[in-house]
């Protein structure tokens, strides 16, 4: 498959600009063919205008039409075969098995949203039938459901080049909701982005979707992304990436004449509390499991456990020493990009310079590789230095030793928003530390008992999001089927004749979906 190195504006390929960049071989830092031309503001404008035109048609497509489109995208991505995996391996240094798994997850995610569309109840239909004789005032016929927002802009992260990128969860959920997508490709994997973008466009053509339902604009500088965020026809933004990027985009979207929602999923340190009973019972195996979770995928996961907290005693000292040994024994790996490795090393140096922080263990890092690092500090230092809780993206973790249960609760109370928190404990520990679970529930989107946070299931009940600064909107998720409602808003139809209502709200319930009719959930027709 030949890469064009330009923008995919609907089915039209465009290279208007004169600023170019390349992908890089992540292992060596050597640039890869071809040159990519950065999108001009005019090309971003063309893509968004086309998406706005497409929205008029696309928002009226049936759930079955859109489900067929999503299924076809999954098939087109799978049929890219080795060409996709091999380009992606070059651009990210992620191993084949991981990328094959991620491709499966990406296809599965698209097909899951197709299932959601075919089931149909995601539109949250509510019907209050008219009560013309009600005293003192009659009640009108009111029918409410979710409708798509319009064209949206999506940004992907570098660490999931498939599942959180061009055809990732944000794109899949937005297309499912009925919103055309203009995607800003991540400059760390432009070739992968173009291959996947072209697959989406082929799927759109094959299933009769309107021109411009999907476009891909590429760029290696913030101007391209900002042109998308600031475009007056864009109705919402989905973002996965760093805190710095997410916050800048959130602020820009709020400065617009018409502010729009930004669903930014940003970094997190995912605290892990290890309670005294379980450390006594199985400290050694937990220590090994913690080290494995910290170093999984060279630590390049937003759910990486960057903090752990335990109460001071001799078992905790053994636990830390064992976790350190396991961590130091891991093989250093290449990170996704050179700048990311530099940021990791600088982040570790910054943490090490804070207060009494000590390096407990460090894997030998050969040139160009990221070695795992474990640091430790105490509760007082942690409370006084909030930067110890900031994400250092890579295979590192900071252990905080509390000297009393009260100190442990102080740490929990002082946490900002995270994607996840984890508590390891025996049944007795968990009963005794129930208040800890209550506090952590206020701080995160997913609370985990006796497991590790890395690994995010794509399903109906998943919540991948949490209070700020983990995200800019804790009411939503970027993983799982609930993500679809981010791209929709409620519209109430008052006094409409049946034939003018959308299918989801018609008396006969032709879609057979679950609806709340006069306060009760039912799949029955309205009498
Ligand atoms: P990133 O540097 O923030 O990049 C993400 C995208 O945003 C890129 O397309 C980037 O393009 C663009 N961007 C960044 N700053 C921008 C700005 N000021 N204005 C306009 N566009 C901007 O993130 P990353 O390095 O790929 O990802 C690593 C981070 O993502 C980690 O912190 C990780 O924890 C987080 N992450 C979070 C989740 C989650 O679900 N919460 C999942 C995966 C990763 P340009 O480079 O061209 O500006």
Boltz pocket constraint, residues with backbone or C-beta under 6 A from the ligand:
constraints:
  - pocket:
      binder: B
      contacts: [[A, 155], [A, 156], [A, 157], [A, 158], [A, 159], [A, 160], [A, 164], [A, 184], [A, 185], [A, 186], [A, 187], [A, 219], [A, 220], [A, 221], [A, 222], [A, 223], [A, 225], [A, 226], [A, 240], [A, 241], [A, 242], [A, 243], [A, 244], [A, 245], [A, 246], [A, 248], [A, 249], [A, 265], [A, 266], [A, 267], [A, 268], [A, 301], [A, 302], [A, 303], [A, 391], [A, 393], [A, 419], [A, 464], [A, 470], [A, 478]]
      max_distance: 6.0
